[in-house]
Amino acid sequence: MWELSTENEITDCAKNIMSHLLRSNAQMYQFFDLLGLSDRDILLSSTFNRQSANFAIVLDFVLTNLNNEAQKDNPPKEVFQNAEGHDLWKIMINFIIIQMRLGYERAMGGGGQNPPPGTPIPSPRLGICENRFIRRESARQELEGRSASIGRQRSDKLMLTENLNKI
């Protein structure tokens, strides 16, 4: 479904994640030099907007290419130049995984009914999804492939039922 997201949705998602991260970890305030600012001032700050725009680009790239790169080995020492950045990325990714798990449980009718604190953040449109058409086309083809597969499975079941009825 990520491939079908619009630029605004990706940008809003990144801003929401960044605001949740800031609220859940004091280390983030210090790292991004946002100590002492109110929530409103943080949302309006150029630092927050710049960092969330950068995060949107990274998040879009990672989620778009996740399946392609999942099997490759990417040692942290080669990917991350400094240890502080590595630790921060671990915190951010862990947060995303937890939120994905909560969303899955909520969608399946399980626990996690209450979303974590935080509100959507309005944002100007950013040009972060230059490959949006390619992603949408890829998602459309995947959905068509799934539909065709389901159709084949149904026809196979009908043939099996007809053959059993003949016996």
C-alpha positions in Angstrom: 0.0 0.0 0.0 3.0 2.3 0.5 3.4 2.5 -3.3 0.0 4.1 -3.6 0.7 6.9 -1.1 0.7 10.5 -2.3 3.5 13.0 -1.6 1.4 14.7 1.1 0.6 11.4 2.8 4.3 10.5 2.9 5.3 13.9 4.2 2.5 13.9 6.8 3.5 10.3 7.9 7.2 11.4 8.3 6.1 14.5 10.3 3.9 12.4 12.5 6.6 9.9 13.1 9.1 12.6 14.0 6.7 14.3 16.4 6.0 11.0 18.1 9.7 10.3 18.3 10.4 13.7 19.9 7.6 13.1 22.5 8.8 9.6 23.3 12.5 10.3 23.6 14.3 13.3 25.3 17.5 12.4 23.5 15.9 13.5 20.2 15.2 17.0 21.5 18.8 17.5 22.3 20.1 15.8 19.1 18.0 18.2 16.9 18.7 21.2 19.1 15.0 21.7 20.1 15.4 21.8 23.8 13.2 24.4 25.6 10.8 24.9 22.7 7.0 24.3 23.1 5.3 21.7 20.9 3.8 24.4 18.7 7.2 26.1 18.3 8.8 22.8 17.4 6.2 22.1 14.7 6.8 25.6 13.3 10.6 25.4 13.5 12.7 25.2 10.3 14.9 22.6 12.0 11.9 20.2 12.6 10.5 20.8 9.1 13.9 20.2 7.5 14.6 17.1 9.5 11.1 15.6 8.9 11.5 16.4 5.1 14.8 14.5 5.1 13.2 11.7 7.1 10.3 11.5 4.5 12.8 11.0 1.7 14.6 8.3 3.7 11.4 6.6 4.8 10.0 6.6 1.3 13.2 5.1 -0.1 13.5 2.4 2.5 9.8 1.3 2.3 9.9 1.4 -1.5 13.1 -0.7 -1.7 12.6 -2.9 1.4 11.9 -6.1 -0.4 14.9 -5.7 -2.8 17.4 -5.1 -0.1 16.1 -7.4 2.7 18.5 -10.2 1.8 21.7 -8.2 1.5 24.2 -7.7 4.2 24.7 -4.1 5.3 27.1 -3.9 8.2 26.4 -0.9 10.5 30.1 0.3 10.3 29.8 0.7 6.6 26.3 2.3 6.6 26.7 4.7 9.6 29.7 6.9 9.9 29.1 7.9 13.5 27.9 5.9 16.4 25.5 8.6 17.6 23.6 8.6 14.3 23.5 4.8 14.4 21.8 4.8 17.8 19.3 7.4 16.7 18.4 5.5 13.6 17.9 2.4 15.8 15.5 4.3 18.0 13.6 5.6 15.0 13.3 2.2 13.3 12.2 0.5 16.5 9.5 3.1 16.9 8.3 2.5 13.4 8.2 -1.3 14.0 6.2 -0.8 17.2 3.7 1.4 15.4 3.4 -1.0 12.5 2.7 -3.8 15.0 0.1 -1.7 16.8 -1.6 -0.9 13.5 -1.6 -4.5 12.4 -3.1 -5.6 15.8 -5.7 -2.9 15.5 -6.6 -3.9 11.9 -6.9 -7.6 12.9 -9.2 -6.6 15.7 -6.8 -7.2 18.5 -5.3 -5.0 21.2 -3.8 -1.6 20.9 -7.1 0.3 20.5 -5.6 3.7 21.6 -3.1 5.3 19.3 0.0 6.8 20.8 -0.2 10.5 21.7 0.4 13.0 18.9 -1.6 14.8 16.3 -1.2 15.1 12.5 1.0 18.0 11.5 -0.1 20.1 8.5 2.6 20.5 5.9 3.3 22.1 2.6 3.6 19.8 -0.4 7.2 18.6 -0.9 8.5 17.0 -4.1 9.8 13.9 -2.5 8.1 11.3 -4.7 9.6 11.7 -8.1 9.1 8.0 -8.7 5.5 8.1 -7.6 4.2 7.0 -11.0 6.6 4.0 -11.1 5.6 3.0 -7.6 1.8 3.3 -8.4 2.3 1.3 -11.6 4.2 -1.4 -9.8 1.5 -1.6 -7.1 -1.2 -1.8 -9.7 0.6 -4.6 -11.5 1.1 -6.5 -8.2 -2.7 -6.2 -7.4 -3.6 -7.4 -10.9 -1.2 -10.3 -10.5 -2.9 -11.2 -7.2 -6.3 -11.0 -8.7 -5.3 -13.2 -11.6 -3.8 -15.7 -9.1 -7.0 -15.8 -7.1 -9.0 -16.3 -10.3 -6.9 -19.3 -11.3 -7.3 -20.8 -7.8 -11.1 -20.5 -8.1 -11.2 -22.1 -11.5 -8.9 -24.9 -10.2 -11.3 -25.5 -7.3 -14.3 -25.5 -9.7 -12.7 -28.1 -11.9 -11.8 -30.3 -8.9 -15.4 -30.0 -7.6 -16.8 -31.0 -11.1 -14.4 -34.0 -11.3 -15.4 -35.1 -7.8 -19.1 -34.8 -8.8 -18.5 -37.0 -11.8 -17.1 -39.8 -9.6 
